Amino acid sequence: MTQTRIILDTDPGVDDALAILLMLASPEIKLEALTTVHGNVNVEKTTRNALALLEFLNARHIPIAAGCSLPLIKSSLHGGEVVHGASGLGGAVFPEPTIKPLHIHAVDYLIERFLTEPNEISLYAVGPLTNVALAIRKEPRIVNAIKELVIMGGAVRSGGNASPQAEFNIYEDPYAAHIVFNSGIPITLIPLDVTYKCLLTSVDVERLNQIDSPIAKFVRDVTVDYMAHYLKYEGFAGCGLHDPLTVAVVIAPELLSFEEHYVNVDISGGESTGKTFADFMKVSKKPANMKVALDVKGREFVELFIERLKKLSLLNKKEIASG
C-alpha cells in the first residue's frame, strides 16, 4: 500500500487529539511529524499535549517541533479553554511527557522538510495558520514544495463558532489565513459546513468503550466536557469531529462532496473579520484557489471513525497483554 506522507500542524485540542488517533489508526497514512501552534490553548500546552499524546500512543518516533505562540498581528489570544478545558485535553490527564520537542522552530522545520523532499509530503493544518504563513513569508519556495495543503477551517455557507461569521482557526489568525489562501499552494478546505454534519455522540463513545483499552478510555475522558459544552451552548448531545474529518481526504474521499472556488478571508478589521467567503457566482473573475468540501455523508464518517478507533484500541489492548 502506498501511504500518504503527512506533517500535521496542530494545536491539541480535543478534536486535534482525535485526528491524531485517526491518523495513527489509518494504514493509508504515514504521520511524519507534528508542528505545534497557539490556538485552543497556548503553544506551551499544545506542545506538551502533543508530546504526551504521542508517548501515550507509543509513537515516540514521530518528531514534534514547537511553533508560534502568537498570531501575526493580534497581540492576544482568543483561546479555546472554555471548550477544550484548561489543559486543552478536557478531562484526560497525562503524566509529564519524557520525550522532548526538536531544537528547531516549527517554521524552520517545515521549510527544511518540504524543501528537502519537494512534492513528496502533504501538510495538514488543523489549527491557526500562523506557522504556515510565516514559512511562506520566510521561504517562498515552500509554496511549490508542498504536495497538498489540507486545512480544517472556515465557515463558508454556515455561521461561525468564534464570532457569528468566523470559524475559530481562521478567526484566531485571519492575516495568516489570508497569506496561505492566496499563496498558490494546492489547498483543500474542510470548513464547519461539513464538520458539523459529523457528530460523535456519547452513545458512540460508549460503543467504543466496550473494548477495555486505555485508548477507548482516553476518548471518553477527552470528550466528556467537550460534549457538555456542545449541549449547553449549541443544543445537541455530541461533538463535531472537526479535525478528524480532514483525514477523510485520504481514507474516504468518496464521503465528501467538493467544489472548486475562489475563497478568501475578511481582514477588514470589522465585525466580519475572519469570515471565509467563496465566490460562488464568479463575480470577481478570479480563478479557483482551492477545493472546498460543502457536503459530507456525516454518519458514515462517524462510523468509519469508530471502526478505526476500535481496531486501534484492540491493538493497544493486545500490546498491553503481551507486555
Secondary structure, DSSP 8 states (H G I E B T S, - for coil): ---EEEEEEE---HHHHHHHHHHHT-TTEEEEEEEE-SSSS-HHHHHHHHHHHHHHTT-TTS-EEE--SS-SS-SS----HHHH-SSSSTT------SS---SS-HHHHHHHHHHHSTTT-EEEE-S-SHHHHHHHHH-GGGGGT-S-EEEE---SSS--SSSSS--HHHHH-HHHHHHHHTS---EEEE-HHHHTT-EE-HHHHHHHTTS--HHHHHHHHHHHHHHHHHHHHH--SSEE-TGGGGGHHHH-GGGEEEEEE-EEE--SSSTTTT-EEE-TT-TT-----EEEEEEE-HHHHHHHHHHHHHHHHHHHHHHHHH-
